[in-house]
Amino acid sequence: MSQALLVIDVQNDFCPGGALAVADGDAVVPAVNAMMDRFETVLYTQDWHPADHLSFADNHPGAAPFSTTDMPYGPQVLWPAHCVQGTGGAAFHPDLRLNGDLILRKGFRAGIDSYSAFHENDRTTPTGLAGYLRERGITELTLAGLATDFCVAWSALDAVQCGFRASVALDACRAIDLDGSLDAALARLRDAGVTLA
């Protein structure tokens, strides 16, 4: 019971045909499904943005998707609108097994983005996941899902910072790789002591 699988954002908008599709994103689904039987505890994150979310390029007149802007908490990539609350794009991939213990929704505050399962991007507002894991006696996390270089990496780094052991199942992840972001993320993960499996 001390280990859990944390499935990050395996949602339609991050899969081929979605609003912010990760190349080959749907290929993680069979790998993630196969991993679930090895864990007594399975947790999911779900990007869950309001339509007026300030990380959307559409909400910054004249801004192009994938450009950056400064937010009170630091630089922010401006994404295409994605995973809007209640839409089909925000739904989990239809082939993903959903028989786990918890779905943690993130990114629901319009003024702040949320890559990590543990903290909003201001690095101070907690999601409550760390407390949940401690209450359950979980000390070690294996992470899988989308995308390796953003939400998976930020979640794994925060897991270690919060005192958990963390590993990333790279064969069950896919990356956006925006301007070298994958190599940078992998280096940060190694430096932080995250196991890359």
C-alpha positions in Angstrom: 0.0 0.0 0.0 3.0 2.3 0.1 3.2 2.7 -3.7 0.8 4.4 -6.0 0.4 5.0 -9.8 -0.2 8.6 -10.7 -1.8 8.9 -14.2 -1.3 12.4 -15.5 -3.8 14.1 -17.9 -4.7 11.2 -20.3 -7.4 13.3 -21.8 -8.8 13.7 -25.3 -7.4 17.2 -26.0 -3.9 15.8 -25.4 -4.4 12.9 -27.8 -4.3 13.0 -31.6 -7.2 15.1 -32.9 -7.3 17.1 -29.7 -6.9 20.9 -29.2 -3.4 20.5 -27.7 -2.5 17.1 -29.1 0.8 15.4 -28.0 2.3 13.4 -30.8 1.4 9.8 -30.3 -0.3 10.7 -27.1 -2.9 8.0 -27.3 -0.1 5.4 -27.4 0.2 5.8 -23.6 -3.2 4.3 -23.0 -2.4 0.6 -23.4 0.8 1.0 -21.4 -0.9 2.8 -18.5 -3.8 0.3 -18.5 -1.3 -2.6 -18.3 0.5 -0.9 -15.3 -2.6 -0.5 -13.2 -2.8 -4.1 -12.0 0.6 -3.7 -10.3 -0.7 -1.0 -7.9 -3.3 -1.1 -5.2 -3.7 2.6 -5.4 -4.2 4.4 -8.8 -4.7 8.2 -9.0 -5.5 10.4 -11.9 -5.1 14.1 -12.7 -7.5 15.9 -15.0 -6.8 19.3 -16.6 -10.0 21.2 -15.9 -9.9 24.8 -17.2 -12.6 27.5 -17.3 -13.1 29.0 -20.8 -11.6 32.3 -19.6 -8.3 30.7 -18.4 -5.4 33.1 -18.7 -3.1 30.4 -20.0 -5.1 30.4 -23.2 -3.7 32.4 -26.1 -7.3 33.3 -27.2 -7.7 35.3 -23.9 -4.7 37.6 -24.8 -5.7 39.7 -27.9 -3.1 39.3 -30.6 -1.1 36.6 -28.8 -0.1 33.5 -30.8 -0.4 30.0 -29.3 2.9 28.8 -27.8 4.2 32.4 -27.3 4.9 33.4 -23.7 3.7 36.2 -21.4 4.5 37.3 -17.9 2.1 36.4 -15.2 2.3 37.4 -11.5 3.9 33.9 -10.8 6.4 34.1 -13.7 6.6 33.3 -17.5 3.6 31.5 -18.9 3.3 29.6 -22.2 0.1 30.6 -23.9 -1.6 27.4 -25.0 -4.4 26.8 -27.5 -7.7 26.5 -25.5 -7.8 23.0 -24.2 -9.5 20.7 -21.6 -12.3 23.2 -21.0 -14.5 22.1 -18.2 -17.4 19.8 -19.2 -16.2 19.4 -22.9 -15.4 16.3 -24.7 -11.8 17.4 -24.9 -11.5 17.5 -21.1 -12.8 13.9 -20.8 -10.4 11.1 -20.3 -9.4 9.0 -23.3 -12.3 6.5 -23.8 -10.0 3.5 -23.6 -8.3 4.5 -20.4 -9.3 2.3 -17.4 -11.0 4.4 -14.8 -11.1 2.2 -11.8 -8.8 4.0 -9.5 -9.1 5.8 -6.2 -9.0 9.5 -6.9 -9.4 12.0 -9.7 -7.6 15.3 -8.9 -8.8 18.2 -11.1 -6.2 21.0 -11.7 -6.1 24.3 -13.6 -9.6 25.3 -12.6 -8.5 28.7 -11.2 -8.8 31.1 -14.2 -5.8 33.3 -13.2 -3.2 30.6 -12.7 -2.0 27.6 -14.6 -1.4 24.2 -12.9 1.1 21.7 -14.4 1.9 19.9 -11.2 -0.4 17.5 -9.4 0.9 19.0 -6.1 1.0 22.8 -6.6 -0.3 25.5 -8.8 2.3 27.3 -10.9 2.7 30.0 -8.3 4.6 27.2 -6.4 2.7 28.0 -3.2 -0.9 27.0 -3.6 -1.2 23.3 -2.8 -3.7 20.9 -4.5 -4.0 18.8 -1.4 -2.5 15.7 -3.0 0.5 15.5 -0.7 -1.8 15.4 2.4 -4.0 12.7 0.7 -0.9 10.5 0.0 0.4 10.9 3.5 -3.0 10.0 5.0 -3.0 6.9 2.9 0.6 5.9 3.9 1.9 6.2 0.4 5.6 7.0 0.1 6.4 6.2 -3.5 4.9 7.2 -6.8 5.2 6.0 -10.3 4.1 8.6 -12.8 2.8 8.1 -16.4 0.8 10.1 -18.9 0.9 13.4 -20.7 3.1 15.3 -21.2 6.5 14.1 -20.1 8.1 17.6 -20.2 5.3 19.5 -18.6 2.7 18.0 -16.2 4.5 14.7 -15.7 7.8 16.3 -15.0 6.5 19.1 -12.8 4.5 16.5 -10.8 7.5 14.2 -10.3 9.7 17.1 -9.2 7.1 18.3 -6.7 6.7 14.7 -5.5 10.3 14.6 -4.6 10.2 18.1 -3.0 7.3 16.9 -0.9 9.3 14.0 0.4 8.0 11.1 -1.8 10.1 8.8 -3.9 9.2 9.2 -7.6 9.8 7.4 -10.8 8.6 8.2 -14.3 7.6 5.3 -16.6 8.9 6.8 -19.8 7.3 4.2 -22.1 3.9 5.2 -20.7 4.5 9.0 -21.4 4.8 11.2 -24.4 6.2 14.7 -24.7 5.3 18.0 -26.3 9.0 18.9 -26.7 8.6 22.6 -27.2 12.0 24.2 -28.1 14.0 21.4 -26.4 11.7 21.1 -23.3 12.0 17.3 -23.2 15.8 17.2 -22.8 15.6 20.0 -20.2 12.9 18.2 -18.3 14.7 14.9 -18.3 17.9 16.6 -17.0 16.0 18.3 -14.2 14.3 15.0 -13.2 17.7 13.2 -13.1 19.2 16.0 -11.0 16.3 15.8 -8.5 16.7 12.1 -8.0 13.7 11.0 -10.0 14.1 7.5 -11.4 13.5 7.3 -15.1 12.3 3.8 -15.8 
